[in-house]
Amino acid sequence: QVQLVESGGGLVQAGGSLRLSCAASRRTFSSSAMGWFRQAPGKEREFVAAISWSYDNTAYADSVKGRFTISRNRAANTVSLQMNSLKPEDTAIYYCAAGRLVIATPHNYDYWGQGTQVTVSS
């Protein structure tokens, strides 16, 4: 079983930065990828970024490329999302997820954190 806990959300002005962290209790063989998703009220959950636990593979949504960076610390069992040049449309609850592949499909991810709120003011 994998337990995920996000932290680092908050309120920032447009153009500012936040760094989200996800702490995993442990990693299983089937959970070889870590991802970040976000969901705004009334909208579908959307993919943000993902990274392989063991390799250099990464994937980003077009909307965040060049602004967000996903990284992981294998020794600490943590995954981070550095968010720069934030825009009001980035406002959402951000979820950490553990899955099999570095892909955008939510069904690829078997474990999810509770979410952390990110609010970007204009």
Secondary structure as GFF3:
##gff-version 3
##sequence-region A 1 122
A	DSSP	beta_strand	4	7	.	.	.	ID=ss1
A	DSSP	beta_strand	10	13	.	.	.	ID=ss2
A	DSSP	beta_strand	18	24	.	.	.	ID=ss3
A	DSSP	beta_strand	33	39	.	.	.	ID=ss4
A	DSSP	beta_strand	46	52	.	.	.	ID=ss5
A	DSSP	beta_strand	58	60	.	.	.	ID=ss6
A	DSSP	beta_strand	68	73	.	.	.	ID=ss7
A	DSSP	beta_strand	78	83	.	.	.	ID=ss8
A	DSSP	three_ten_helix	88	90	.	.	.	ID=ss9
A	DSSP	beta_strand	92	99	.	.	.	ID=ss10
A	DSSP	three_ten_helix	106	108	.	.	.	ID=ss11
A	DSSP	beta_strand	109	112	.	.	.	ID=ss12
A	DSSP	beta_strand	116	121	.	.	.	ID=ss13
###
